[in-house]
């Protein structure tokens, strides 16, 4: 499948995204949990935590949970999200990451300035997929690491207006080191679904799947 589906205003998208996180914040007793992230950035993709020491990393579409709280103290961590200002109420000022309020279509950082770029459950949320892919390529250093997780083949929603297929991986033009697809499990979030290897599925054309990929930018 390609980028298809409904079209929503940027205001509608951002409002819906904020409301989602506000409800999560309330349901988690005003403390968004983030301890699950370390596993996915390290063990899941077979990247030792020490690899990130003295690296410069950026999480594109980071959300307010503190997705980079696990990084070593020597790591320069940047979280990018267009709702950073609104997320202040959720306590992101207490996180170790430097937050940048920006969409991923035009990231205000120098070219080839990051050793690692991450995009977990965010690419189908953006306004322009191709522009975001181009920016990931631009800001990542040669031989840099890109870790990717995205829902594929789903019906478009206000928050996730793009229907992506497994072929989205090819659009980055990176070397693919690891690629997996999973069946969406009813009432399970993306991380619980992906963490359970029993949900692995090779039919990447089926509806409501999750795709994960570890890639490296060519020299």
N, C-alpha and C positions, 0 to 999 in steps of 0.2 A: 504494500500500500504506500501511497505517497502522501504529501501534506494536503489533506483534504478536509472538508467539513464546514462547520459554521463559522461565521465571522462575528466577533464581538468587539465592542469598543474597549479601548485601553482602560477607561474608567471602570467599566463593568468587571473586567478581568482583575484589576487590582483590588477593587472593593470585595469581590468574592474571595480572593486569596486572603485578604486581611481577616475577613470574617471567619474563614476556616481556622486560621491560626489563633484568633481570639478565643474561639470555642475550644480548641485544643488546650490553650493556656488555662482556661477556666476549669476544664475537666481534669487537668493534671495539677490542680491546686496551686496555680500561678507559679509553677516551676517546670518549664519545658525540659524533658529528659533528653540526654544526649549520649549516654554511655554506650549505646549500641553502635555508634559510628566507627569507633576504633577498629572493630573486627572487619568491617567492609573495606576500609582503607589499607588494611595490613594483611591479616590472615586470609581473608576471602580472595584477594587478588595476588596472594603470595608475594607481598612486599614487606620486608622486615621494617619494623618501626624505626630502627636506626638509619634506614635509608633516607629518611626525611630530615635528619640532622643537617643543619646549615643549608637546607633547601628553601626556595621561595615557592609557595604553593598558593593557589587560588581556587575557591569553590564558587562556581558560576551558578547562581540561583540558590544561594545557600540557605535561605529561610532563617528563622530566628532561634533555632534550637541550640546553636553553638556546635556546628558540625565539625569544627576544627579544634575543639578543646583538648583533644587527645594528642596533638602534635608535640614533639619535643620542644623544650624552651628555646632551643637554638634555631628553630624553624621560623621563617617569616610567613605568617598566615594571613590571607586576605579573603574576606567574604564579600561577594558581589550580589546585590539584590536591589531591584527597583523600589522595594518597600522598606529599606533600611530605616528611614526616618520614622515610619509608623511602628516598626518593630522595637523602637526604643522603650515602649511601655512594657515589653516582655523581658527587659533586663539585659539586652545584648551589650550594654556598656561595660558589664562585668566580665565579658569574654576576652580571651587573649587575642583574638583575631582583630585585624584592622578592617572595618566595614566601609564599603564604598556603595553609595546609593546610585545605581545605574542599571539600565537594561543591558542585556548581553549583546545587543546588536551593535553597540559602539562602546567598547570598554576603555575607560580613560587611563590606560597604562601604556608604557612603551612597548614597541615590538620586541618579541623574543626576550621577555623579561621574567618569565616564570619557568622553573624546572618541572613543575607538575601542575596540571590543570584538572579539575574535577567537575563533573556535571552529573549529579544524581537526582533523578526524578524532576528534571527542570526543562529539558529541551522542548518538550511538547507544550510547555506553558508559555513560551515566548511569543513575540509578535511576528518575527521573521526568522524562520529556521536557517535559511541559507546565510543570512548575515551573521547569525550567531556562530555557525560552523566556521565561517571565514575568520571571525574574531578569535576563536579557539586556536586555529592554525597560526594566526598572526602573533599572539602573545606567548605561545609555547616555544621554548628554545629548541634548536635542533637536537634530536635524540631525547627530547623531553617526554615525560610520561603523561598519558591522558587516561583517566579512569572514568567510565561512563555507565550510567544506569538509566533506562527509560522504559516507559510503558509503550507497547506497540499494538497496532491493530485494534485500538479502542474507539468507541464512538466519541466524537468531539463534545466537549463541555465548555462552559465559560472559562474555567481555570485551565483546561487542557484543550485548546481549540484545534490542535494539529493531530491528524492521524498519521503516524509514522510506521513504516515497515522495517524489517530487519536490514534492508538495503541502505538505511540511513548511515550505517557504519562506513560503507564505501565512500560516502560523500566527504569524509574527513581527509581521505588520502593518506592515512597513517598506516604503519605496519600493525596488523592485528595480532597480538600475542595470546589473547584468550577471548573466547566468545561463547556465551551461554544464553539459552532461552528457557523460560519457566512459564508454566500455566498459572494464571491468576487464581488464587484460592479465595473462595467466598469469605467475606468478613475478615480477611487478613490484609495487613498493610504490605507495602512493597518489600520492606526489609524482612518481615517474617516469611513472606513467600519465597524470596530469593535465598534465605538462609537454609531452607529445608531442601536438600538435594533430591528428595522424593518428588518434588514438583518440577524437576527438569523435564523438558519436552523438546523434541527436535522439529516439530511442526511449527516453524516460525511464521506460517501464514494463518494460523488459527487466531480467533478473536481473543482479545484481552490477555495478552502475554507480557512478560517482562524480559527485557534484554539487558545483559551486562557485557561490557567489553573492556579489555585492557589493551591500550594501544601505545605505540611509540612513534613520535614524529621522525620522519626520515632526515638524515643529515643533509 
